[in-house]
Amino acid sequence: MKIQGPNQTNFNPYKNIQKKLTQQSAGISKNDQLEISDMAKKLQDQGNIQTERKERIEKIKQAIDANEYKVNYEKTAQNG
């Protein structure tokens, strides 16, 4: 029987396995990647729609102020 005392070098058998795994993973270099979900892409596109809508609203406001805005009653009746 061999007794090594309280400071045994091989006390944790999983330590060697853990060292091997960390050495292997250190050799593999992973690149960071960023993926944008479909929902995020839609939200980004909505920003473009918002600016287009604001421009359209400004044109309508200017036409109203200049008394040039005409309501298409037939089209309004069809939508309602």
Biopython code that builds the backbone (N, CA, C, O; Angstrom):
import numpy as np
from Bio.PDB.StructureBuilder import StructureBuilder

atoms = [
    (1, "MET", "N", (0.841, -1.168, 0.000)),
    (1, "MET", "CA", (0.000, 0.000, 0.000)),
    (1, "MET", "C", (0.890, 1.237, 0.000)),
    (1, "MET", "O", (1.869, 1.318, 0.743)),
    (2, "LYS", "N", (0.529, 2.198, -0.851)),
    (2, "LYS", "CA", (1.342, 3.402, -0.985)),
    (2, "LYS", "C", (0.543, 4.587, -0.433)),
    (2, "LYS", "O", (-0.562, 4.853, -0.906)),
    (3, "ILE", "N", (1.067, 5.277, 0.527)),
    (3, "ILE", "CA", (0.420, 6.447, 1.118)),
    (3, "ILE", "C", (1.285, 7.661, 0.816)),
    (3, "ILE", "O", (2.483, 7.676, 1.102)),
    (4, "GLN", "N", (0.644, 8.703, 0.218)),
    (4, "GLN", "CA", (1.395, 9.890, -0.176)),
    (4, "GLN", "C", (1.156, 11.072, 0.754)),
    (4, "GLN", "O", (1.825, 12.093, 0.594)),
    (5, "GLY", "N", (0.268, 10.997, 1.686)),
    (5, "GLY", "CA", (0.022, 12.097, 2.604)),
    (5, "GLY", "C", (-1.128, 12.980, 2.137)),
    (5, "GLY", "O", (-1.828, 12.621, 1.190)),
    (6, "PRO", "N", (-1.342, 14.134, 2.784)),
    (6, "PRO", "CA", (-2.492, 14.982, 2.487)),
    (6, "PRO", "C", (-2.391, 15.738, 1.156)),
    (6, "PRO", "O", (-3.418, 16.153, 0.617)),
    (7, "ASN", "N", (-1.206, 15.923, 0.623)),
    (7, "ASN", "CA", (-1.035, 16.659, -0.633)),
    (7, "ASN", "C", (-0.841, 15.705, -1.799)),
    (7, "ASN", "O", (0.231, 15.663, -2.402)),
    (8, "GLN", "N", (-1.865, 14.951, -2.112)),
    (8, "GLN", "CA", (-1.772, 14.007, -3.213)),
    (8, "GLN", "C", (-1.873, 14.756, -4.537)),
    (8, "GLN", "O", (-2.713, 15.644, -4.685)),
    (9, "THR", "N", (-1.042, 14.413, -5.478)),
    (9, "THR", "CA", (-1.024, 15.103, -6.764)),
    (9, "THR", "C", (-2.160, 14.646, -7.685)),
    (9, "THR", "O", (-2.634, 15.432, -8.506)),
    (10, "ASN", "N", (-2.590, 13.427, -7.568)),
    (10, "ASN", "CA", (-3.651, 12.902, -8.426)),
    (10, "ASN", "C", (-4.956, 12.738, -7.651)),
    (10, "ASN", "O", (-5.669, 11.753, -7.844)),
    (11, "PHE", "N", (-5.267, 13.671, -6.794)),
    (11, "PHE", "CA", (-6.452, 13.571, -5.953)),
    (11, "PHE", "C", (-7.733, 13.677, -6.785)),
    (11, "PHE", "O", (-8.703, 12.965, -6.527)),
    (12, "ASN", "N", (-7.737, 14.573, -7.791)),
    (12, "ASN", "CA", (-8.908, 14.770, -8.639)),
    (12, "ASN", "C", (-8.637, 14.143, -10.008)),
    (12, "ASN", "O", (-7.880, 14.709, -10.797)),
    (13, "PRO", "N", (-9.235, 12.992, -10.307)),
    (13, "PRO", "CA", (-8.960, 12.344, -11.590)),
    (13, "PRO", "C", (-9.542, 13.118, -12.775)),
    (13, "PRO", "O", (-9.087, 12.939, -13.905)),
    (14, "TYR", "N", (-10.520, 13.959, -12.542)),
    (14, "TYR", "CA", (-11.135, 14.728, -13.629)),
    (14, "TYR", "C", (-10.291, 15.937, -14.027)),
    (14, "TYR", "O", (-10.538, 16.553, -15.065)),
    (15, "LYS", "N", (-9.309, 16.273, -13.215)),
    (15, "LYS", "CA", (-8.475, 17.434, -13.484)),
    (15, "LYS", "C", (-7.689, 17.260, -14.785)),
    (15, "LYS", "O", (-7.562, 18.205, -15.563)),
    (16, "ASN", "N", (-7.165, 16.062, -15.022)),
    (16, "ASN", "CA", (-6.424, 15.804, -16.259)),
    (16, "ASN", "C", (-7.331, 15.919, -17.480)),
    (16, "ASN", "O", (-6.936, 16.471, -18.507)),
    (17, "ILE", "N", (-8.537, 15.400, -17.363)),
    (17, "ILE", "CA", (-9.486, 15.497, -18.475)),
    (17, "ILE", "C", (-9.831, 16.955, -18.743)),
    (17, "ILE", "O", (-9.924, 17.384, -19.893)),
    (18, "GLN", "N", (-10.018, 17.707, -17.670)),
    (18, "GLN", "CA", (-10.358, 19.121, -17.797)),
    (18, "GLN", "C", (-9.216, 19.885, -18.474)),
    (18, "GLN", "O", (-9.471, 20.750, -19.313)),
    (19, "LYS", "N", (-7.990, 19.587, -18.132)),
    (19, "LYS", "CA", (-6.840, 20.242, -18.762)),
    (19, "LYS", "C", (-6.794, 19.943, -20.258)),
    (19, "LYS", "O", (-6.548, 20.836, -21.068)),
    (20, "LYS", "N", (-7.030, 18.693, -20.618)),
    (20, "LYS", "CA", (-7.010, 18.311, -22.023)),
    (20, "LYS", "C", (-8.088, 19.053, -22.813)),
    (20, "LYS", "O", (-7.844, 19.512, -23.929)),
    (21, "LEU", "N", (-9.274, 19.164, -22.231)),
    (21, "LEU", "CA", (-10.370, 19.847, -22.918)),
    (21, "LEU", "C", (-10.076, 21.331, -23.105)),
    (21, "LEU", "O", (-10.375, 21.895, -24.158)),
    (22, "THR", "N", (-9.497, 21.964, -22.095)),
    (22, "THR", "CA", (-9.186, 23.390, -22.227)),
    (22, "THR", "C", (-8.073, 23.606, -23.238)),
    (22, "THR", "O", (-8.079, 24.611, -23.948)),
    (23, "GLN", "N", (-7.128, 22.697, -23.319)),
    (23, "GLN", "CA", (-6.057, 22.827, -24.298)),
    (23, "GLN", "C", (-6.608, 22.644, -25.716)),
    (23, "GLN", "O", (-6.192, 23.342, -26.640)),
    (24, "GLN", "N", (-7.539, 21.712, -25.883)),
    (24, "GLN", "CA", (-8.128, 21.489, -27.200)),
    (24, "GLN", "C", (-8.989, 22.671, -27.620)),
    (24, "GLN", "O", (-8.952, 23.092, -28.776)),
    (25, "SER", "N", (-9.759, 23.202, -26.686)),
    (25, "SER", "CA", (-10.636, 24.320, -27.034)),
    (25, "SER", "C", (-9.830, 25.592, -27.280)),
    (25, "SER", "O", (-10.281, 26.464, -28.022)),
    (26, "ALA", "N", (-8.662, 25.718, -26.682)),
    (26, "ALA", "CA", (-7.819, 26.887, -26.916)),
    (26, "ALA", "C", (-7.274, 26.877, -28.342)),
    (26, "ALA", "O", (-7.012, 27.936, -28.912)),
    (27, "GLY", "N", (-7.105, 25.703, -28.913)),
    (27, "GLY", "CA", (-6.611, 25.587, -30.279)),
    (27, "GLY", "C", (-7.657, 25.947, -31.318)),
    (27, "GLY", "O", (-7.318, 26.289, -32.451)),
    (28, "ILE", "N", (-8.915, 25.872, -30.943)),
    (28, "ILE", "CA", (-10.004, 26.189, -31.869)),
    (28, "ILE", "C", (-10.363, 27.656, -31.687)),
    (28, "ILE", "O", (-10.719, 28.095, -30.594)),
    (29, "SER", "N", (-10.263, 28.395, -32.770)),
    (29, "SER", "CA", (-10.631, 29.808, -32.679)),
    (29, "SER", "C", (-12.024, 29.992, -33.263)),
    (29, "SER", "O", (-12.311, 29.561, -34.380)),
    (30, "LYS", "N", (-12.866, 30.629, -32.499)),
    (30, "LYS", "CA", (-14.228, 30.891, -32.945)),
    (30, "LYS", "C", (-14.358, 32.368, -33.262)),
    (30, "LYS", "O", (-13.863, 33.221, -32.526)),
    (31, "ASN", "N", (-15.020, 32.656, -34.353)),
    (31, "ASN", "CA", (-15.262, 34.036, -34.738)),
    (31, "ASN", "C", (-16.610, 34.473, -34.200)),
    (31, "ASN", "O", (-17.561, 33.692, -34.165)),
    (32, "ASP", "N", (-16.684, 35.704, -33.788)),
    (32, "ASP", "CA", (-17.953, 36.249, -33.327)),
    (32, "ASP", "C", (-18.868, 36.448, -34.519)),
    (32, "ASP", "O", (-18.431, 36.867, -35.591)),
    (33, "GLN", "N", (-20.125, 36.147, -34.323)),
    (33, "GLN", "CA", (-21.097, 36.308, -35.392)),
    (33, "GLN", "C", (-22.314, 37.031, -34.849)),
    (33, "GLN", "O", (-22.670, 36.901, -33.677)),
    (34, "LEU", "N", (-22.934, 37.783, -35.715)),
    (34, "LEU", "CA", (-24.141, 38.510, -35.357)),
    (34, "LEU", "C", (-25.206, 38.185, -36.379)),
    (34, "LEU", "O", (-25.004, 38.350, -37.582)),
    (35, "GLU", "N", (-26.344, 37.723, -35.888)),
    (35, "GLU", "CA", (-27.460, 37.427, -36.772)),
    (35, "GLU", "C", (-28.629, 38.311, -36.373)),
    (35, "GLU", "O", (-28.970, 38.426, -35.196)),
    (36, "ILE", "N", (-29.228, 38.927, -37.367)),
    (36, "ILE", "CA", (-30.386, 39.775, -37.117)),
    (36, "ILE", "C", (-31.626, 38.972, -37.476)),
    (36, "ILE", "O", (-31.736, 38.446, -38.584)),
    (37, "SER", "N", (-32.549, 38.881, -36.543)),
    (37, "SER", "CA", (-33.755, 38.097, -36.770)),
    (37, "SER", "C", (-34.657, 38.790, -37.787)),
    (37, "SER", "O", (-34.493, 39.970, -38.097)),
    (38, "ASP", "N", (-35.604, 38.024, -38.290)),
    (38, "ASP", "CA", (-36.549, 38.575, -39.264)),
    (38, "ASP", "C", (-37.358, 39.714, -38.651)),
    (38, "ASP", "O", (-37.647, 40.709, -39.317)),
    (39, "MET", "N", (-37.722, 39.560, -37.372)),
    (39, "MET", "CA", (-38.492, 40.607, -36.701)),
    (39, "MET", "C", (-37.677, 41.891, -36.604)),
    (39, "MET", "O", (-38.215, 42.980, -36.801)),
    (40, "ALA", "N", (-36.396, 41.776, -36.307)),
    (40, "ALA", "CA", (-35.539, 42.960, -36.213)),
    (40, "ALA", "C", (-35.398, 43.634, -37.571)),
    (40, "ALA", "O", (-35.354, 44.861, -37.656)),
    (41, "LYS", "N", (-35.327, 42.836, -38.631)),
    (41, "LYS", "CA", (-35.239, 43.410, -39.977)),
    (41, "LYS", "C", (-36.512, 44.173, -40.321)),
    (41, "LYS", "O", (-36.455, 45.239, -40.934)),
    (42, "LYS", "N", (-37.658, 43.627, -39.926)),
    (42, "LYS", "CA", (-38.928, 44.314, -40.171)),
    (42, "LYS", "C", (-38.973, 45.628, -39.405)),
    (42, "LYS", "O", (-39.435, 46.644, -39.924)),
    (43, "LEU", "N", (-38.490, 45.602, -38.167)),
    (43, "LEU", "CA", (-38.486, 46.826, -37.368)),
    (43, "LEU", "C", (-37.563, 47.878, -37.969)),
    (43, "LEU", "O", (-37.866, 49.070, -37.918)),
    (44, "GLN", "N", (-36.446, 47.450, -38.535)),
    (44, "GLN", "CA", (-35.550, 48.396, -39.193)),
    (44, "GLN", "C", (-36.216, 48.996, -40.427)),
    (44, "GLN", "O", (-36.068, 50.187, -40.701)),
    (45, "ASP", "N", (-36.947, 48.173, -41.167)),
    (45, "ASP", "CA", (-37.648, 48.672, -42.351)),
    (45, "ASP", "C", (-38.757, 49.638, -41.972)),
    (45, "ASP", "O", (-39.062, 50.557, -42.732)),
    (46, "GLN", "N", (-39.363, 49.443, -40.812)),
    (46, "GLN", "CA", (-40.423, 50.346, -40.370)),
    (46, "GLN", "C", (-39.887, 51.756, -40.159)),
    (46, "GLN", "O", (-40.627, 52.728, -40.315)),
    (47, "GLY", "N", (-38.627, 51.878, -39.811)),
    (47, "GLY", "CA", (-38.018, 53.201, -39.673)),
    (47, "GLY", "C", (-38.066, 53.956, -40.988)),
    (47, "GLY", "O", (-38.309, 55.163, -40.997)),
    (48, "ASN", "N", (-37.836, 53.258, -42.112)),
    (48, "ASN", "CA", (-37.920, 53.877, -43.432)),
    (48, "ASN", "C", (-39.359, 54.270, -43.748)),
    (48, "ASN", "O", (-39.609, 55.323, -44.335)),
    (49, "ILE", "N", (-40.290, 53.426, -43.358)),
    (49, "ILE", "CA", (-41.696, 53.718, -43.601)),
    (49, "ILE", "C", (-42.115, 54.950, -42.798)),
    (49, "ILE", "O", (-42.879, 55.784, -43.285)),
    (50, "GLN", "N", (-41.620, 55.060, -41.583)),
    (50, "GLN", "CA", (-41.962, 56.205, -40.738)),
    (50, "GLN", "C", (-41.520, 57.510, -41.394)),
    (50, "GLN", "O", (-42.272, 58.485, -41.394)),
    (51, "THR", "N", (-40.314, 57.540, -41.951)),
    (51, "THR", "CA", (-39.837, 58.769, -42.581)),
    (51, "THR", "C", (-40.650, 59.091, -43.831)),
    (51, "THR", "O", (-40.957, 60.255, -44.088)),
    (52, "GLU", "N", (-41.001, 58.065, -44.611)),
    (52, "GLU", "CA", (-41.822, 58.282, -45.797)),
    (52, "GLU", "C", (-43.203, 58.805, -45.401)),
    (52, "GLU", "O", (-43.758, 59.682, -46.062)),
    (53, "ARG", "N", (-43.740, 58.262, -44.333)),
    (53, "ARG", "CA", (-45.059, 58.692, -43.869)),
    (53, "ARG", "C", (-45.022, 60.140, -43.391)),
    (53, "ARG", "O", (-45.937, 60.914, -43.672)),
    (54, "LYS", "N", (-43.963, 60.504, -42.667)),
    (54, "LYS", "CA", (-43.823, 61.886, -42.196)),
    (54, "LYS", "C", (-43.740, 62.861, -43.368)),
    (54, "LYS", "O", (-44.343, 63.934, -43.332)),
    (55, "GLU", "N", (-42.993, 62.488, -44.404)),
    (55, "GLU", "CA", (-42.884, 63.334, -45.596)),
    (55, "GLU", "C", (-44.247, 63.495, -46.264)),
    (55, "GLU", "O", (-44.610, 64.593, -46.687)),
    (56, "ARG", "N", (-44.996, 62.405, -46.358)),
    (56, "ARG", "CA", (-46.324, 62.461, -46.980)),
    (56, "ARG", "C", (-47.262, 63.358, -46.169)),
    (56, "ARG", "O", (-48.023, 64.145, -46.732)),
    (57, "ILE", "N", (-47.200, 63.232, -44.849)),
    (57, "ILE", "CA", (-48.043, 64.061, -43.976)),
    (57, "ILE", "C", (-47.681, 65.532, -44.124)),
    (57, "ILE", "O", (-48.561, 66.393, -44.140)),
    (58, "GLU", "N", (-46.389, 65.821, -44.231)),
    (58, "GLU", "CA", (-45.961, 67.216, -44.406)),
    (58, "GLU", "C", (-46.481, 67.793, -45.722)),
    (58, "GLU", "O", (-46.896, 68.951, -45.779)),
    (59, "LYS", "N", (-46.455, 66.975, -46.782)),
    (59, "LYS", "CA", (-46.984, 67.438, -48.079)),
    (59, "LYS", "C", (-48.478, 67.737, -47.984)),
    (59, "LYS", "O", (-48.957, 68.731, -48.531)),
    (60, "ILE", "N", (-49.210, 66.867, -47.285)),
    (60, "ILE", "CA", (-50.653, 67.086, -47.120)),
    (60, "ILE", "C", (-50.913, 68.348, -46.304)),
    (60, "ILE", "O", (-51.806, 69.129, -46.632)),
    (61, "LYS", "N", (-50.127, 68.550, -45.235)),
    (61, "LYS", "CA", (-50.281, 69.761, -44.410)),
    (61, "LYS", "C", (-50.034, 71.025, -45.239)),
    (61, "LYS", "O", (-50.767, 72.007, -45.128)),
    (62, "GLN", "N", (-49.002, 70.982, -46.062)),
    (62, "GLN", "CA", (-48.697, 72.142, -46.902)),
    (62, "GLN", "C", (-49.807, 72.399, -47.913)),
    (62, "GLN", "O", (-50.139, 73.551, -48.192)),
    (63, "ALA", "N", (-50.384, 71.330, -48.466)),
    (63, "ALA", "CA", (-51.483, 71.484, -49.423)),
    (63, "ALA", "C", (-52.719, 72.048, -48.734)),
    (63, "ALA", "O", (-53.434, 72.858, -49.324)),
    (64, "ILE", "N", (-52.983, 71.640, -47.505)),
    (64, "ILE", "CA", (-54.129, 72.168, -46.754)),
    (64, "ILE", "C", (-53.924, 73.645, -46.461)),
    (64, "ILE", "O", (-54.841, 74.451, -46.620)),
    (65, "ASP", "N", (-52.708, 73.998, -46.030)),
    (65, "ASP", "CA", (-52.414, 75.403, -45.729)),
    (65, "ASP", "C", (-52.551, 76.283, -46.975)),
    (65, "ASP", "O", (-52.943, 77.445, -46.871)),
    (66, "ALA", "N", (-52.234, 75.743, -48.136)),
    (66, "ALA", "CA", (-52.301, 76.507, -49.382)),
    (66, "ALA", "C", (-53.677, 76.388, -50.054)),
    (66, "ALA", "O", (-53.869, 76.886, -51.164)),
    (67, "ASN", "N", (-54.631, 75.730, -49.384)),
    (67, "ASN", "CA", (-55.977, 75.491, -49.934)),
    (67, "ASN", "C", (-55.942, 74.754, -51.265)),
    (67, "ASN", "O", (-56.776, 75.001, -52.135)),
    (68, "GLU", "N", (-54.989, 73.857, -51.427)),
    (68, "GLU", "CA", (-54.861, 73.076, -52.651)),
    (68, "GLU", "C", (-55.236, 71.614, -52.445)),
    (68, "GLU", "O", (-55.263, 70.840, -53.402)),
    (69, "TYR", "N", (-55.526, 71.232, -51.210)),
    (69, "TYR", "CA", (-55.837, 69.832, -50.916)),
    (69, "TYR", "C", (-57.292, 69.558, -51.260)),
    (69, "TYR", "O", (-58.193, 70.258, -50.799)),
    (70, "LYS", "N", (-57.511, 68.528, -52.076)),
    (70, "LYS", "CA", (-58.862, 68.160, -52.476)),
    (70, "LYS", "C", (-59.140, 66.734, -52.017)),
    (70, "LYS", "O", (-58.326, 65.835, -52.231)),
    (71, "VAL", "N", (-60.271, 66.536, -51.397)),
    (71, "VAL", "CA", (-60.666, 65.222, -50.906)),
    (71, "VAL", "C", (-61.381, 64.474, -52.019)),
    (71, "VAL", "O", (-62.288, 65.015, -52.651)),
    (72, "ASN", "N", (-60.981, 63.248, -52.258)),
    (72, "ASN", "CA", (-61.646, 62.389, -53.222)),
    (72, "ASN", "C", (-62.749, 61.650, -52.471)),
    (72, "ASN", "O", (-62.489, 60.639, -51.819)),
    (73, "TYR", "N", (-63.960, 62.146, -52.559)),
    (73, "TYR", "CA", (-65.082, 61.618, -51.787)),
    (73, "TYR", "C", (-65.441, 60.190, -52.190)),
    (73, "TYR", "O", (-65.822, 59.391, -51.334)),
    (74, "GLU", "N", (-65.331, 59.861, -53.449)),
    (74, "GLU", "CA", (-65.669, 58.521, -53.907)),
    (74, "GLU", "C", (-64.699, 57.486, -53.322)),
    (74, "GLU", "O", (-65.114, 56.418, -52.873)),
    (75, "LYS", "N", (-63.419, 57.816, -53.335)),
    (75, "LYS", "CA", (-62.420, 56.905, -52.796)),
    (75, "LYS", "C", (-62.589, 56.752, -51.279)),
    (75, "LYS", "O", (-62.423, 55.661, -50.733)),
    (76, "THR", "N", (-62.918, 57.855, -50.615)),
    (76, "THR", "CA", (-63.150, 57.817, -49.166)),
    (76, "THR", "C", (-64.356, 56.947, -48.861)),
    (76, "THR", "O", (-64.328, 56.187, -47.893)),
    (77, "ALA", "N", (-65.411, 57.033, -49.652)),
    (77, "ALA", "CA", (-66.622, 56.231, -49.449)),
    (77, "ALA", "C", (-66.337, 54.744, -49.669)),
    (77, "ALA", "O", (-66.895, 53.900, -48.968)),
    (78, "GLN", "N", (-65.482, 54.419, -50.628)),
    (78, "GLN", "CA", (-65.147, 53.011, -50.901)),
    (78, "GLN", "C", (-64.354, 52.404, -49.746)),
    (78, "GLN", "O", (-64.546, 51.233, -49.421)),
    (79, "ASN", "N", (-63.466, 53.179, -49.121)),
    (79, "ASN", "CA", (-62.646, 52.662, -48.024)),
    (79, "ASN", "C", (-63.465, 52.465, -46.754)),
    (79, "ASN", "O", (-63.110, 51.623, -45.930)),
    (80, "GLY", "N", (-64.525, 53.197, -46.573)),
    (80, "GLY", "CA", (-65.303, 53.145, -45.341)),
    (80, "GLY", "C", (-66.304, 52.101, -45.352)),
    (80, "GLY", "O", (-67.037, 51.938, -44.377)),
]
sb = StructureBuilder()
sb.init_structure("model")
sb.init_model(0)
sb.init_chain("A")
sb.init_seg("    ")
for serial, (resi, resn, name, xyz) in enumerate(atoms, 1):
    if name == "N":
        sb.init_residue(resn, " ", resi, " ")
    sb.init_atom(name, np.array(xyz, "f"), 0.0, 1.0, " ", f" {name:<3s}", serial, name[0])
structure = sb.get_structure()
